[in-house]
Amino acid sequence: MIDYVIIPLGEILGKEYVKEKLESAFKKFSCQRERDLEDFLMQKSIAYEKTNYGKTYLFIDENKLVNNNEFIVLAYFTIAQNSLDISTMSKKKKRKILGEYPGRDSLSSIPTYLIGQLGRCDNCSSLDLSGQQILDECYHAISLAARIVGGNMLILECREHMFEKFYQPQGFKKLYDELNEESLFTLFKKINFEEYWNT
């Protein structure tokens, strides 16, 4: 297992001395299985951060940072607020997904937390840093917002193989049975964030 430190991208953007290190680290981040992760980190993460649309958290190799002053991105995730359109859902489906949500049947949308990106660099194995660890750190970050404003619904999009391999065992369910326009499934999960407040 690799020792890591999680650094919010927004906390280091204003520091000029890390600009070149960030660009270099982002270029070295490779994910052959999911090129969207590479593209987002290189092309979009800073813009999302500057517009406050979403927040990106970087898993940095702690030993290389402390001992060699190297900035190595092992993994990252991006989270944002979202509004889920439920206007076309049947009352039965709303009941199944939302449970005892107040005013459920008359709602056209509900607030959610969006996991926009989540992944690990190819140079880092699951033994070094597991998907479970990355997801738990993501839950912890979202729990800080949930502690203040509430909310318990997570939304994300993923490819079919990732649903079966990773997200379904983590308790995520398909919001719709069919793929969307980008050939992705929209998944949801209700979660009690209280268990993450003291971690």
C-alpha positions, 0 to 999 in steps of 0.5 A: 500500500502506498502512503498518500495525501489528499490535496484539494486542487483548489487549494494549490491552484493559486500557488504559482510555484506548483503550476508547472508541477501540476501540469507535469503530473497531469501529463503523467497520469495515465488510464488506458481503461478510461481515457476520459479520466486522462482528458478530464484531468488535463483539459477540464479539471482546472476550469471546473475548479475555477468556475466552482462547478465541481471540486477535484481531489488528488491522491498524491504519493506522500513519500515522493512528495516529502522526500523528492519534492515530486508531485505524483497523482496516484488517483483522483475524484471530482464531486459536484452538486447536481439536480436529478430530474424525476419529472417523468418517473412513475410514482412507483419508481419515485417511491422505490428510489426516494423512499419516504422523501417529503412531497415525493410524488409531486416533485420534479427534481431532487438535489443530489451529489454527483461523482463526476470522475473517479479513477486510479493511474495505471502506474498504481495497482489496486494493491497500492491503492484500492478502488474501495479506498478511493471511494471511501475518501470520496464519501468522506469529502461529500460527507463534509457538505452533507453534514452542513446542508443534508442530502444522502443521494449519490449519482454517477455515470459509468460504463457497463463493465464498471457497473458489474465489476465495481459499482454494483458490489458497492451498492449502486443501482441503475437509475434506468435500465438502458444506456444514455446517449454516451453509452453510460449507465446512470447509477444512484446510491442512498448513503448515510454519511454520518459514519464518515464524519469522524474519519 
